[in-house]
Amino acid sequence: MTDELSYIDFFPYDAPREGQEDMMQTINQVVREGRNICCEAPNGFGKTCVTLAGVLPWVKENEGKVLYCARTHKQLDRVIEELSAIDDGERVVSGVSFRGRRHMCINPFIMENMDSSIPLSEVCGQLKAEHRCPFYERLRGLDPYDFLDKIAISVLSAPQIIKVAKKRKLCPYELAKKLAKVVDVVALSYLYVFDPFIMSTFIPEIETRLSNVILVQDEAHNVPSTALDSASDSLTLGTIRQAMREANKYNDTLGKQFCRGLAKSVLDLSSEMGDNEEMILKPEGIMSAALENSGVEREEQPLAHMEDLGAKIKIGLLKAGKFPRSTIFRVAKFMQRWVSHSDRVDYAFLLKSEIRRSSRRVSLDLHALDPTSVTQPILSMIRGSVAISGTLSPLEAYSEMLGFENSAVRASFRSPFALKNRIGIIVDGVDTSYKSRGQDVYTQMAEHCAAAANATPGNTGIFTTSYHIGRSLLKMGLEKKLEKKLFLEEQGMKSSENDKMINEFKSRATGKGAVLLGVQGGRNSEGGDFPGETMECVVVVGVPYAKPMPRIDALIAYYDRRFNNRGRDYAYVLPAVTRATQAAGRPVRRLNDRGAIVLLDQRFATPYLRRFLPSWLEEVTTVIPNSPEMLSNRISEFFAS
């Protein structure tokens, strides 16, 4: 073990701002003690840099490794940017960032046949086993230490790895895995840690004792939902029907009969359901009904038979140079999991009917209810975890849902921004709840949104609770009321289209300004970075509560048992307020930014909801009457002061 290093040694800028050294010191101490910490610090605080500086001393002293998790590619790129600033070409630290196989693969066979319904990990595994991926084969015998020495770079982002690998005709994904074995920091998606299947295959490959791993959970407010999604699964009626056709093609009578019986059972149950509805099922009931409707005896073990046949089909397709997909295999694996989980109280078993692109989609959904069942096994194996976000209020709630023990440290760090740089306004008398909506309310919303945007010198973001609300504001004449160009975030918009729109939106900031109409919980309200004039004002329209559905009821009931009767708070209210405050944080991104934040719903003013607001927002927020003119005056005065 080397002499103890200081966190200041890894801070790459001239001097820490107010609060930054406290956070570095706190994280450093917690990591040295092998504990977990839940940190809240506002947007623009410099959380990424501060967290890296706090964990790196122990990691360098003990040949440890940081797994730095984030949700989006931009957030992962930010980790590498800060790590590069720390390294500054001196090779004092090293790191790589990952993207999924789909984003890093350069094998033409896979790229031409890519299918979202088939896990790419299975295809890659079979290609590697058959020695049929030349990009992977060229990696055999590659020494990652020697490779880093040759390219003379110790910190590499995923795009850089792809560029380097293409030049050498190597698999970028597998190259990144090799480099992950020898670097200090690995920046990667939550799924590599919290998806049980991916974690079980990825973690052993980094060849680091888990007791030497520090897990950083960036934007940690997303972790509970990510954990639940990773442990959940869904099987559509369309996939079951495809499996029937596949079984017919391969003359598989048993598989065809079972899939026909399963499809009939699902159709019978869904026949009385309306559009976009769910119902709770008894898990054993659907399997029994499928067997009865198919005429197949349980002793015939149809699922084991289908799994075996599906695996053989995939191997045969691969040998024939075709993409190895089998819906028979998919149905078998899902139903095996459905049956094996039938006694678990931390799962809900659902039948779902929804309209997608004018067609009805019916599915069986295996919905996980306990995020700690995913997070706690990981936490029990590693040295410690640092969970950070600008919206982790209340800390106790998120600490529990992340699976942290009672002795975990909970710390909130105050905003470095001067109070005069922020203003928060809650408009009283405007209730956007479903029962209150009508033409008069939508007109009020549109008038307040226009008043705020027109009083703002630069750009404004308007984030509604749903795309439907956004369309309703447009019907009430929002665009005509605006004195600036309106940009519309549309449902299903491609990333490239959105990026192009956002670039044009930002370019308008130095002129008359512009308005972006988007949705809370969307890519722009959570992942978007809008410094300076590119978004000086944000209007948060409504509280984005989840639609009351059986899965939400099941989650609330389970959380009541799991978290001491806090089911409604943790499962329903907290996710909604977190999405709203994430949107609210868009205007204040840099130290000198000015930001006006309008919460357009009187429910935000209730003591019940205000206790969930982060301190950086609550401390500057006041309530005004239902008056667009008063709102306009307040915002004009703020920017004029």
N, C-alpha and C positions, 0 to 999 in steps of 0.2 A: 504493500500500500504506500502511495506517495504522500508527500506533505499535503495538508489540507489547502485546497484552492479556494479563492474568493469568488463570489458571484459577480463582483465588480469587474473581475478580469474578463468576464464574458459579455459585459455590456458594451455594445459597439459604438455608442454615441457619446458626445462630449460629457454630459452629466445627466443623471436621472432626474426626471420631473417629479413634482410633488406626488407622493404615494408610490412611485415606482420602486424605490429602494426598499420600502417597507414590504412590498409584495415579494420582491426578490428574496429578501431575508427570510420572510415567513415560509415561502416555498422551499428554500434551501434547507431550513431547519427541519421542516416536516419530512422531506426526502431523506435526510440523514437519520431521522428517527424511524424510518420505515413505516410511516403512517399515510393516511389519505387526507386530502384537503379539498374543500369545495370553496371556490373563490368567485366573487362577483366584482367586476370592475367595468366601468362604463365604456361605451364605444369611444375610440380615439385614445384610450389609456396607454396602448402599446402592449397589450396582454401577451401577444406572441413572443416578442423579443424578451420581455420581462420573465416569462415562464421559462424560456430556453436558458436564460442566464441563471435562473434559480436552480434548475435541475442539472445543468452540465458539470458543475464542480464535482458532485458525487459520482456522476457517470464516468468522468475522466479518471478519477482516483481509483475506481473499482472495476474498470473495464466493463461497465454496464452498457445499457442501451435504452434509448428513448423511443417508444412507439407513440408518435404524435398523431392523434386521430382528428380528422375534421370531416365535414360533410361534402364540400364541393371542391372541384379542381382549383378554383381560384384561392380558396383558403389553404389548400395544400401548397400551392405555388408561393403563397405568402410566407409559409414556414421556411421554405427553401431560400427565399429572398432574405429573411432575417438571419438565417444560419450563414448565408454567404457573407452578410455584413459582419457577423461575428468572426468568421474565418478570415475575411479580407485577403484571400490569396496566400495566407501564411501556413495553411494546412494544419491549423491548431485543432479544428474540429472537422468532422466529415458527416455527410448525410445524403440520402436519396429520397425521392418521392415516388409513390406508386400511383398508377391508375389501373383500372380493371383490364383484364385480358382483351376485352373488346376494343379498348382504346389504345392498346400497345401492340397488338398482334400485327405482323407484317406478312404472314403466310397467305399467299393468294388463294389457296384452296379454302381456307377458313373464311377469309374476307368475302369471297364470292358466294359462300353458302351459309353465311351467318343467319341464325334463326333465334329470335328472342325466346322461343319456347324451349330451347335446348340449352342446358347449362354448358357454357363453353369449357368449363373445367373438365367435364366428362370427355368432350371431343379431344381436348389437348392431351388428356391422360392416355387416351387410346392411341393417338398419333405417336406420342412418345414411346409407349410400350411396343408399338410396331416399328419403331425407328423410321418413321415416315415424315418427320419434320426436319428438313435439312438445317433450318435456323437453330433448332435446339441441338442437333447433333454437333454443330460447330462449337458449341459451348463446352463440350466435354473436355475436361482437363484444364479449363481456364482458371487461373489463379486470380482471385479478385484483388488481392494486394498488388500484385504485379500489374494488373490492368489499370488500377488507379494511378500507379506510378507512371505508366506509359502515357496516359492522357493528361497527366499533371493537373487534374482537377479533383478536389475532394468533396465538393458539394454539387450534386446533380439533380435537376428537376426531371420529372417524367419526360417532358418534351426533349430535353437534352439527351436523356438516355436513349430515346427513340432515334434521334439524329445520329448519335454515336454508333448505335447498334446497326442501323440501316447501312451505314458506310462499310461496316465489317460483315454484313449479312448474318447477323446474330439475332436471336430472339430477344427483343427488348424486355419483355416481361420476365423471362428467365434470367436475363442479365441483371435486372434490377434485384431479383431474389438473391443472386450470388453476391452482389454488392451489399445487400442488406445484412449479410453475415458479418461484415467487417467495418461498417460505419457506426458512428455514434448515435445518429438520429435517423429514424425511418418515418417519413410522413406518409400516411395512408388513410384510406376510407375507414369509417367505423366498422364496416362489414368484415374487414380482415380480423377484427378482434371480437366482434359481437355476433357474427353469424357462426353458429356452432360448427357447420360443415367446413366453411372456409378456414376458420380458426384452427380446426383440428389438423388441417393439411399444411397451412402456412406457417404457424408458430414453430413447429419442429424444424422447418427449413432455415430459420434464421440462426440456428445453432447457438443460442444464448440461454443460459440458465434463467428461468423465469424469475427466480429470486433476485436477479440482477437487472430486471426490466422495470423502468418507470413508464407508466401509461399516462399520457396527457390527453384529456378529453376536451377538445376545443368546442366552443358553442355547445356546451354540455346539456343545455336545455333540450337539445334534440335527441339525447341518448335514450331516454325511456321509450319514446315512440320508435326509435330505430331498433332497439332491442326487441320490442314486441313484433315489429314487422319481420325481423330476421327469423324469429321463432314461429312465425305464422306461415300458412300455405293455403293455396286455393286451387280447385280443380273445376274447370268449366264443362258444361254439357257438350260444348263443341269438341273438346278434347276427347271426351268419352265416345262420341260418335266417330271421331277419327280413328280411335282404337278399334271400334267395331269393323271399320273398313280395312284396317291393317290386318286384323285377325282373319277376315274373309280372304284377303290376298294370300295369306300364308296357310290357309286351310286349317286354322286353329278353331275348332268347334267350341272347346271349353271357354277360351277367352272371348269369343264372339257372343256366346250365350250369356256369360256373366256381364259383359259390357252392355248388352241389350237390356238385361234386367236392371242394371244400375241406372241406365238412361231412363227407363220407364219409371223407376222409383222417384228419380229427381223430377221428372215431368209431372207425375201425379201430385207430388207435394207442392210444386210451384204453380199448378193450374189455377189456384184460387188467389194467388198473390198479385198485387198491383205492381206498377212500375216503381223501381227504386225502393223496394221493400226487403226486409229481412225477417227470418223466423229462426228461433232457437230449436235445434233438433236434439233428440236423444241419440247419441252417437251409435249405439249398437243397433238402433232401429233401422237406419239406412242400409246397413250391411245385411241385416236379416231380410229386409224387403227386397234387396237386390238378389239375394240367393233364391227367395221364394219366386220372384218374377222371372228369374232365369231358368228355374228348374234344376239348378246346380246344387249338389249336396255339399255341406261344409267340409266333409271328409275328403272331397276331391281337391281341396286346397287351391282354389283358382288363382289367388293372388301370388302364391309361390310359383305356380306354373307360369303365370304371365310374366313375372319378374325374370325367370330363367329364359323364357322365349324371347322377351324384349332385349335382354343382354346379348343373346346369340344373333338377333336381327341386326343390332348395332355393329357387332364385330364383322358380320358378313358384308354389310354396306361399306364399312371402312376398307375392307380388303378389295372390294370392287371399285374403290376410288370414289365412293359417294359419301355424302354427309351422314354420319351415324345418328339418325333420329328414330325414336320408337315411341309412339303414344301408348302402346300396350305397356311398355316399361313404366311410363309416367303414371298411368292410372294405377298400376300395381303398387308402386312406391307410395303414392298418396294415400291409397286406401289402407295399406299396411300401417302407415303412421296414424291415420284416423282411428283405426281399431286399437292400436297399442296405447293411444292417449285417452281412450274412452273413460277411464276411471280417474283422470286427472281433473281436479277442481280449478286448476289455473289455466284452463282452456275453455273457450266457448265454441260450440259446434253449430254452424249456421248454414242456412240456405239463403242465397241472395239472388234477387232479381233486379236488374238495372237496365236502363236504356243507354246504349253507347252508339253514337253515330246512326241514330234512327233504327237500330236493331236491338232486340232483347238478348241480354246475356244472363244466363243462369249458372250459378256456381255453388259448389260446396266449399265453405270456408272454415278452416281450422285456425281459430283466432287466439293467439297467446294473450294472457291477462297479466302476467307478472314479469316486469322487466328485470327484477333482481334474480330471477331464475337463470337469466342469461349473464348478467353482470357479476354476480357474486362468485361463481366458480372461477372467473378470470381474476378477480380481486384477491381471492384466497391464494393464488399461485404467484403473484408478482410482488415486488418489493413495496410498491405504493402507487397511488394514482393522484393526479392533479386535475380536477375538473374546473374549467374556467368558462365564464360567459358574462355578457353584459346584462343578462336577464336570468338570474337564478333566485329571484325573490318569491317566497321566503326560502332562505338557505336550508332550513330544517327539512322542508318538503322535498327539495331536490336531492339533498343528501340521502334521505331515506329511499327515494325512488332509484337513485344510482346504485344502491346496495352498500353504501358506506356504513361502517360500524358507528356506534354511539360516540366513540372516542375520537372520531374524525374531526379535523379542524374545520371550522366554518369562518370565513373571513370576507368582509366586504370592504372595498377600497373606494374612497371618495373620488368624485370626478375632478380631474385637474383643470377643467374648464371653469372660467369665472362665471359666477351666477348671472352676470349681466349678458353673457353670450347665449343664454337659453331662456325661453319662455314657454310655459305649458298652459294651455287654455282648455278647460272643459266647458262645453256649451250646455247649460241647463235647459230643460224644457224640450229637448229633442230626444225622442226615444225611438231607436231603430229596430227594436225587437219585432219579431214576426207578427205578433198580435196587434202591434201599433201601426204597421205599415199601411200606407194608402197614398193616394195621389198627393194629398196635402203634405204628408211627411216627406215624400220623395222631393217635392218642390222645395221644402225647407232645407233638405240636405244639399240640393243643387245650389241654392242661393248661398249657403254658408261656404261650400267648397269654392264657389266663384269669388266670394268676398275675400277669402283667405289668399287665394292665388293671385288675384288682381292687386292686392295690397303688398305682395312680396316682390322685391326688386328682381331676384333671380328666379330659378326654377322651383316648382312645387310638385310634390308627389301626393296623390290622392289614392289611398288604399282602402278598398271596401272589404266587407266580409265575404263576398262572393262575386262571381262574374255577373250573376243575375242582378245584383244591386247596382253594379257599374252600368249595365245596359239600361236599368230603370232611370238612373241619373241622366243618361243621354236622352232618353225619351222625354224627360222633364226639361230639356233644353239646356243642359249644362254647357255644351260646347258653344252655344250662342251667347251665353252669359259671360264666357271667358274673353279676356282681352289678349290672350296668348294662344299659341298653337297647342293643340291637344294631341298627345301621343297615347295610343291605346294598347295596353298589354292584353293580348287575346288568348283565350283558352286553347291549349294545344299548340301554341306557337313554337316553332323550332328554335333551338338555341342560337343558330346563326342569324335568324330573322330578328330575334330579340336583341342580340348584340348590336346589330346594325341600327335598330330603332333607338337603343339607349345611347349610342354614340351620337346620333343626330340630336336627340333630346339634350344631351350634355352640351353640344355645340351651341345651343340657343341661349345658354346661361348668360353670356356676356352681352347679349342684345336686350330684347324685351323680355326674355325669359320664355319658358314653356311649361306645360303641365303634363305629367305622366299619370294616367289612370290605370291602376293595377289592383291586385288583390292581396290581402293579408295572408301570410304563409306562402306566398309565391316567390319566385326566384329573385325578383327585384326588391321586394320588401324585406327579405332576409339576407340574401347573398349580395345584393347590390351595394357598391361603394360610390357614394355621391358627395365628394368633398367640396367645400367652398360653395360657390354660387350654383353648382350643378344640382343642388337641392337644398334651398334655404328654408323651406317650409314643408311640413308634411301634415296632411289631414287624415286622421285615422277614423274611418266611417264605421261605427258600430263595434260591438264586442263579438268576435268571431267564434261563438259557441258552436260546437259540433251539433249536427242535426240529431235530434233524439232518435236513436235506433237501438235495437236489441243488444248490439255489441257494446254500445255505450252504457246501457243499463247493466249489462253483465260486468263491465269493467268497474263501474261505480260500486256494485255489490261486492266484487272481489276486493277492491281497495278498502272498502269499509272493514272487511275482516283482516286484511293484511296490514293496514296502516291506521289502526285505532280509530275507526269511524270517520276517517277523513276522505271517504270515497268521492264525494261530490267536489270537494276542494281540489283533490289531486288529479282526478280523472276527467273532470269537466271544466271547472273554472280556471285552474292554473294554466292548462295548455292554451286556452283562449286569450287570457291576459298576456301570456308570454308572446303569442303571435302579434298581438296589438303593440306591445312595447318594442318588439323587434322592428316593426314598421316605424314606430315613433323615433327610433334611434338613427334613422337614415340621415337626417340633416347635420348631425354633430359628429364629424369623423376626424377632424384635425383640430389642433390646439386653438387656432384662431378662428375656427368656423363659428358662424352665428346660426342659430336654429330656432324657428318657431314651430311648436308642436300643438296641433289642435286635435283634441279627443272629442269627436262629434257624436256623443251619446251621454245622456245624463246619468246613466248607470255607472260610468267611471267615477262619478263624484260620491257614490255611496261609500260609507265606511267599509263595507264588506269587500268591494273591489279595490279601493285605494290601498288597502293593506298588502295587496299583491304587486303594487307598482314599485319598481326599483327606486332607490333613494335619489339617484341623479335626475329622475323625472318628477317624483313626488314633491321634492323640495322647491321646485320652481313653478308648480302648477296651481292655478287659481280657477275659480268658477265664475262664469259670466252669464247673464240672462240670454234668452233665445232672441238674439238680435244680430243679423248679418252686418248691420252698420257698426255696431259696437265691436264686433270681431274684427272688421276691417280697420277700425281706428286703433285697436290694441296692437295689431300687427304692424301697421304703419308707424306708430309711435315707437315700437320696439326697434325697427330697422333705422329709424331716424335718430335714435338716441346715441 
